[in-house]
Amino acid sequence: DAHGTLVAGLIAARPDTADDFVGLAPGVTLISIRQSSAAFAAPRRAADDDPEATVGGGFGSVAGLAAAVMRAVRLGATVINISEVACAPSSASGALHDAGLGAALRHAVDHNVVVVVAAGNVTNDGSCREQNPSSGRARQWDSVRTVATPAWFGDDVLAVGSVDSADGSPSTFSLAGPWVSVAAPGTKL
């Protein structure tokens, strides 16, 4: 529902005579796993003290994302796309509780699965609020102010950032960091 469905369409849309649009890989078979959803909310009680970071704009946890990666590998996926992130200030990166996600990503790599992930978007109301330096120092971990999971598991994922369609400069909304592997146009001309 929502973002994941849109991204699946960009990846796998088959040609239609009604328009000229076709996805990047129209012949693929999709395995749809709902990891987070804006249609659901976390069950909360007054006594709950859940420190786990959420992923995406709805209900979905980092642990749930790890489980989704494991499920995709078990179902035979050869490429996994993760278009959402959880962020934390670098001083509080432990608040992401993402060791299980890191293990799931390593498991995917060990099974020859390519995992493509979003670098993250800087927003005023989300968890990715502070941009990292975009100069040459952005490639150095000591200058990172905001970490994004799963993107910061850069050795096990292909982290994708955004550049301006007109001039190729990094998009101001795309989270910079040493984990970014590749960038593609993410703005209108």
Steps between C-alpha positions, in 0.01 A plus 500: 500500500637836394877542451597134467226440244617802300862381504392148396323658203811695401698177510262249342238686293435325172451695176148622428366635173327782691832677572874471449585414860680175577677397820874443538459121497157419353568126487574448869286311745426702812488363852294753693564513873320767701750613761347830595167658430331834540173305530599353837616639832706347776297355785590714801419472864590749772763259634675459165858616485606398148833663417515353150524738206223488245561468129300693244198722551270244658521208737813297437803429713866440426455145636208454260720616214762240598230231498383617156855472361532147641162404353595637156821294504305186602253561215783512246538872432810593301458877550340670800393865483461698823374853435475614860733581786514561871737777610665611821763755596844341474545546874193279557539246219444220753140622526436345159522148650607373159750222577239245388449692177876501440505122550206457259677710237820295542286183464360636173847576367620154604216361284602713199208739537552863397340740748422847362411761763412867521768733636226687687325833460546800727163622630385742768253258655673162454789333674753623238506865601864605473695479175853364504776711345496461122860597438784250473470449875163329447701194404657498847311341786624756754295776333167309500227667707205280396514125433239316295426130522515282296711731280790526743565127457680615186710184456185287470267732306493720194392833650340739249490877540346772284655758271344799325375405153619828347862518614586175683571670832392316817135564585473702821234261634704184443696396809872510426733253663794266446254214440357649177608271216326656200264786419234552239285793388238568765358839402301636209675683217 
